Amino acid sequence: MATAKEELTQLIQKQPDNSSPEEIVRELAFYVMVQRGLADSDARRTLSNEEMGRRIRSGNLPCAEVVG
């Protein structure tokens, strides 16, 4: 298994040569968010569509919810 540094280095190297720093950072942030989402899914830290719909309708949406 590759280290985080190795994974991110590979991701940067896959970017076009003319990528701006902002584009590269956006890709890195997206990658990290996807990895977190996959880890949450693997750990069963998810909500059903129905539960999310109830939370949206009730206005019960915290700005950030820390799951640990």
C-alpha positions in Angstrom: 0.0 0.0 0.0 1.3 3.4 -1.0 1.8 6.1 1.6 -0.3 9.2 1.5 2.7 11.2 0.2 3.2 8.7 -2.6 -0.5 8.7 -3.5 -0.7 12.5 -3.6 2.6 12.7 -5.6 1.1 10.4 -8.2 -2.0 12.4 -8.4 0.0 15.6 -8.9 2.1 13.9 -11.6 -1.0 13.0 -13.5 -2.1 16.6 -13.8 -1.5 18.4 -17.1 1.8 20.4 -17.2 -0.1 23.6 -17.6 -2.3 23.1 -14.5 -2.4 26.1 -12.2 -1.6 25.7 -8.5 -5.3 26.3 -7.7 -6.3 23.4 -10.1 -3.8 21.1 -8.5 -5.0 22.0 -4.9 -8.6 21.5 -6.0 -7.8 18.0 -7.3 -5.9 17.1 -4.1 -8.8 18.4 -2.0 -11.3 16.4 -4.1 -9.2 13.2 -3.7 -9.0 13.6 0.0 -12.8 14.2 0.3 -13.5 11.1 -1.7 -11.1 9.0 0.4 -12.8 10.3 3.6 -16.2 9.4 2.1 -15.1 5.9 1.2 -13.7 5.4 4.7 -17.0 6.6 6.2 -18.9 4.3 4.0 -16.7 1.3 4.9 -17.2 2.2 8.6 -21.0 2.4 8.1 -21.0 6.1 9.0 -23.6 6.9 6.4 -27.2 8.2 6.3 -30.0 6.8 4.1 -31.6 9.0 1.5 -34.7 9.0 3.6 -32.9 10.1 6.8 -31.2 12.9 4.9 -34.5 14.0 3.4 -36.0 14.2 6.9 -33.0 16.2 8.1 -33.3 18.6 5.2 -37.1 19.1 5.7 -36.7 19.6 9.4 -33.7 22.0 9.0 -31.6 19.8 11.2 -28.4 20.2 9.3 -25.3 21.1 11.3 -22.6 23.0 9.4 -20.1 20.3 10.2 -20.7 17.0 11.9 -17.7 15.3 13.4 -18.0 11.5 13.3 -15.3 9.6 15.2 
